Amino acid sequence: MKRPAPMESASELIDEMIAELTDWRGKTLASIRKSILAADPEIIEEWKWMGSPVWSHDGMIAVGNAHKDKVKLTFSHGASLPDPDKLFNAGLGGNAWRAIDFFEGDKINERALKNLIRAAVDYNQIKLKRKAPASTRAKINKSKK
């Protein structure tokens, strides 16, 4: 009986995606990824929707996609996040999602992007606490002290 091939990890799939994007989009996606992972060491990389890198911590934070003319980073709860540096430039009319479209030649504001990632993690954790039963919330609050 033939053994199934081991599944590639999401991180390996993201590595492959970046390597296959041999133009500016690969470099941009790699820089975005580096900033995301540097913002919070507990971020988990996932691979969803048949080919999209997703970053999560206590819920989805953002999805990255390379398009023909841009790299899009979409935040699942972007409408609820503070954006003092005005990074969001796409999806501004939606109820929940907000995105950042990066075009060739754009410089990534790493500090602002990391702050946005941290705000998304904070939002997810607050949302998680609200949904948790009272006994679980007490344990969560106690462990943070």
C-alpha positions as CSV (number, residue, x, y, z in Angstrom):
1,M,0.0,0.0,0.0
2,K,1.3,3.4,-1.0
3,R,1.9,5.8,1.8
4,P,0.5,9.3,1.5
5,A,3.0,12.1,0.9
6,P,3.5,14.3,3.9
7,M,1.6,17.6,3.8
8,E,3.7,20.7,3.3
9,S,3.4,23.2,6.1
10,A,1.7,26.5,5.5
11,S,5.0,28.2,6.0
12,E,6.6,26.0,3.3
13,L,3.8,26.8,0.9
14,I,4.2,30.5,1.6
15,D,8.0,30.1,1.0
16,E,7.2,28.5,-2.4
17,M,4.7,31.1,-3.3
18,I,7.2,33.9,-2.7
19,A,9.9,32.0,-4.6
20,E,7.6,31.6,-7.6
21,L,6.9,35.4,-7.7
22,T,10.3,36.3,-9.2
23,D,9.4,40.0,-9.7
24,W,8.8,42.9,-7.2
25,R,5.6,41.1,-5.9
26,G,7.7,38.3,-4.3
27,K,10.0,40.8,-2.6
28,T,7.0,42.8,-1.4
29,L,5.2,39.8,0.0
30,A,8.3,38.6,1.7
31,S,8.8,42.0,3.4
32,I,5.2,42.1,4.5
33,R,5.5,38.6,5.9
34,K,8.7,39.5,7.8
35,S,7.0,42.5,9.4
36,I,3.9,40.5,10.3
37,L,6.0,37.7,12.0
38,A,8.2,40.3,13.7
39,A,5.1,42.1,15.2
40,D,4.1,39.1,17.3
41,P,6.0,35.9,17.8
42,E,2.8,33.9,18.4
43,I,1.4,34.5,14.9
44,I,0.5,31.3,13.1
45,E,0.9,31.0,9.3
46,E,-1.9,29.2,7.5
47,W,-2.7,28.3,3.9
48,K,-6.4,28.8,2.9
49,W,-8.7,29.2,0.0
50,M,-6.6,27.2,-2.4
51,G,-3.5,29.4,-2.3
52,S,-3.7,32.3,0.1
53,P,-1.3,32.9,3.0
54,V,-3.2,33.7,6.1
55,W,-1.8,35.0,9.4
56,S,-3.7,34.3,12.6
57,H,-3.4,34.8,16.4
58,D,-6.6,34.0,18.4
59,G,-8.4,34.4,15.1
60,M,-7.6,35.6,11.6
61,I,-5.5,38.7,11.3
62,A,-4.8,39.1,7.6
63,V,-4.8,37.4,4.2
64,G,-2.1,38.1,1.6
65,N,-2.6,37.9,-2.2
66,A,-0.4,38.7,-5.1
67,H,-2.3,40.1,-8.1
68,K,-1.0,41.1,-11.5
69,D,-0.4,44.7,-10.5
70,K,-0.4,44.7,-6.7
71,V,0.1,42.8,-3.5
72,K,-3.0,43.0,-1.3
73,L,-3.0,42.5,2.4
74,T,-6.6,42.2,3.7
75,F,-7.4,42.5,7.4
76,S,-10.5,40.6,8.4
77,H,-11.5,43.1,11.1
78,G,-9.8,46.1,9.6
79,A,-12.8,48.4,10.0
80,S,-12.5,48.0,13.8
81,L,-8.8,48.7,14.0
82,P,-7.2,52.1,14.6
83,D,-5.2,53.2,11.5
84,P,-3.5,56.5,12.6
85,D,-0.9,56.1,9.8
86,K,-3.6,55.7,7.1
87,L,-2.3,52.4,5.8
88,F,-5.7,51.2,4.6
89,N,-6.2,52.2,1.0
90,A,-8.7,49.6,-0.3
91,G,-11.9,48.0,0.8
92,L,-12.8,51.2,2.8
93,G,-16.5,50.9,2.2
94,G,-16.9,47.4,3.7
95,N,-18.4,46.7,7.1
96,A,-15.5,44.6,8.4
97,W,-12.7,44.1,6.0
98,R,-10.0,46.7,5.1
99,A,-7.0,46.2,2.8
100,I,-3.7,47.7,1.9
101,D,-2.8,47.5,-1.7
102,F,1.0,47.6,-2.3
103,F,2.1,48.6,-5.9
104,E,5.5,48.4,-7.5
105,G,7.8,50.9,-6.0
106,D,5.8,51.4,-2.8
107,K,7.8,51.5,0.4
108,I,6.4,49.5,3.3
109,N,6.0,51.5,6.5
110,E,7.2,48.6,8.8
111,R,6.6,50.4,12.0
112,A,3.0,51.3,11.1
113,L,2.3,47.8,9.7
114,K,3.6,46.1,12.9
115,N,1.3,48.4,14.9
116,L,-1.6,47.5,12.8
117,I,-0.8,43.8,13.2
118,R,-0.6,44.2,17.0
119,A,-3.9,46.1,17.0
120,A,-5.5,43.2,15.1
121,V,-4.1,40.7,17.6
122,D,-5.5,42.8,20.5
123,Y,-8.9,43.0,18.8
124,N,-9.0,39.2,18.4
125,Q,-8.1,38.7,22.0
126,I,-10.7,41.2,23.3
127,K,-13.3,39.5,21.0
128,L,-12.3,36.1,22.4
129,K,-12.6,37.3,26.0
130,R,-16.1,38.6,25.3
131,K,-17.2,35.3,23.8
132,A,-15.7,33.1,26.6
133,P,-17.8,32.0,29.5
134,A,-17.2,33.9,32.8
135,S,-15.1,31.1,34.3
136,T,-12.8,31.1,31.2
137,R,-12.5,34.9,31.2
138,A,-11.3,34.7,34.9
139,K,-8.6,32.2,33.9
140,I,-7.5,34.3,31.0
141,N,-7.3,37.4,33.1
142,K,-5.5,35.6,35.9
143,S,-2.9,34.1,33.5
144,K,-2.0,37.6,32.2
145,K,-1.0,38.9,35.7
